Amino acid sequence: MQTQQVALVSRSVRYTSSPLLASKTPVWRSKLIVAGIALAFAGLAGRAAFVQVVGNDFFQRQGEVRFARTLELPANRGRILDRNGMILASSVPAPSIWAIPEDVDASKAQLLELAKLLEMPLTDLRKKLADEDKTFVWLKRQVDESVGEKIQALGIKGIYQRKEYKRQYPEGEAVAHVVGFTNVEDRGQEGMELAFNKDLAGRAGSRRVIKDRLGRVVEDVREQVPPVDGKDLQLSIDSKVQFFAYQKLRDAVLAHKAKAGSVVVLDSVTGEVLALANYPSFSPGKRQNLSGAQLRNRALTDTFEPGSTMKPFVVALALQKGLVKPETTIQTAPGRMTVGGSTISDAHPQGLLTVNQVIQKSSNVGTVKMAMQMQPREMWEMYTQVGFGQKPQVPFPGAVSGRLRAYKTWRPIEQATMSYGYGLSTSLFQLAHAYTVFARDGDLVPVSMVKTGDPAVGVRVISEQNALAMRNMLHMVTGPGGTAHKAQTMGYSVGGKTGTAHKQEGKGYADKKYRGFFVGIAPTEKPRIVVAVMIDEPSNGKYFGGDVAAPVFSETVQQTLRMLGLPPDMAVKPQIVTNPVEESF
């Protein structure tokens, strides 16, 4: 007890001996400290109130930026069908592979297998995963479902999949230029995919969610907006006719070592496009290393001087105006004539020809003599009425109008050359459309690339009598003494017109570069189809339209009429022509 008292006294003495401890603390100091603490708490409370009440919108937005996401629910893109319901383009589910680089945890063997499945070098895969500051990176878009399943089976942490849709084109390159294609975002880029993108695409839905830092959905914050699938599009194209026309065109281009070719098949009753093919072509599903030459829909986007295929329109106008009759004779000897200081020649001197024979033998001189009896305005109006110089009324991107200068600027020599297809330009599609005047008893039918199925109402251009007279002349072109005996079709009567034109090069014409054409109708008695063929730069010895384009016409006509169920209207025996007539340019 005594010991404890001594210890207390000792502590008391030390306490009183310390100046700091012995001094009295002012009352205001403790109050200041308490007030400061209370003020800090009041500030925190005020800040909390501001964050949660007054400034709530700002902080709510900041939170949503970091964790709230609007997920797009993709709509299923509509299908593109041919006239018989065959699928030309459709969408199938295709997972897209993505990653969070900082979370990826994979062994070397797993990365090797992943790179193999993604069909990319391992070094490229490592580069994509190298930036650990990124929270999202695409590894590959739209892989096959089987590939997605194998990647998922690898179980690599940080590798995820997103459901998307991939476009498939069962008919491949045969119908590529018509259908076109979409990009990786499923938006139309070419052809009917682009022209009808809005209808095909539909409307995407949405889902508002909260995600954690790993991209996992924690909860939904509002009701889902369901997607609206795109509408199907049914084209006028017959996939069987299209494939056959493409096949025969491709064979002709390769056989004649040509640069390119095109073919158009129209239903002259409904105005529907049954086939529109080009070569070279491409596969819509595999578009790596493509060139503009492959992508271009030449039948609609390329223009050229149509050569002798223009002569029937001049003769039809001369008949319509009463200047000539089919049996009227025209002196074409000595096979050349001078207009405005320039000489116009026939390939071979023909002498005295009837109007029928002018078309049959493709006489430049005979055509020019008829054309020069007319006013430039009259020829211009005829050309304009059948669609030359005007953009085709079809919903196709890139369709061109060609070139037809105002008649007031025509000089005599220009009027003369325009009568046999030089000095103006047109597309193959326009040329095929114009020939419906002869197939439709004198009226021009509106064309459609979407299925209609109903007979179209045309616009009268020439009389029915003159249209019948022109069909007879076109039929003579394919018979003995004509320029296109190779256009004859077994079982069906046909008629048409050859054309061969020098290609423009710089400010003039190339000596050894040509385009060969044939445009015709079948059957001639009661036409159902118009077929136009163009072969660009044949270089294997033959270049006349009757040699390079007419055979494609013949094969396409025969197959198309059979597919349409038309019975043969005549028995045509192959004819051997020992001295075929060469067309004039």
Secondary structure, DSSP 8 states (H G I E B T S, - for coil): -HHHHHHHHHHHHHHHH-HHHHS---HHHHHHHHHHHHHHHHHHHHHHHIIIIITHHHHHHHHHHHHEEEEEE------EE-TTS-EEEEEEEEEEEEE-GGG-B--HHHHHHHHHHHTS-HHHHHHHHH-TT-S-EEEESS--HHHHHHHHHH--BTEEEEEEEEEE-TTGGGGHHHH-EE-TTS-EEEHHHHHTHHHHH-B-EEEEEEE-TTS-EEEE-S--B--B----EEBS--HHHHHHHHHHHHHHHHHTT-SEEEEEEEETTT-BEEEEEEES--BTTB-TT--HHHH--HHHH--B--GGGGHHHHHHHHHHTTS--TT-EEE-TTSEEEETTEEEE-SS---EEEHHHHHHTT-HHHHHHHHTTS-HHHHHHHHHHTTTTS--SS--TT----B---GGG--HHHHHHHHTT-S-BB-HHHHHHHTHHHHTTTEE---BSB---S----EE-S-HHHHHHHHHHHHHHTSTTSS-GGG-BTTB--EEEEEEEEEEETTEEEEEEEEEEEEEEESSSS--EEEEEEEE---SS---HHHHTHHHHHHHHHHHHHHTT----S-------SS------
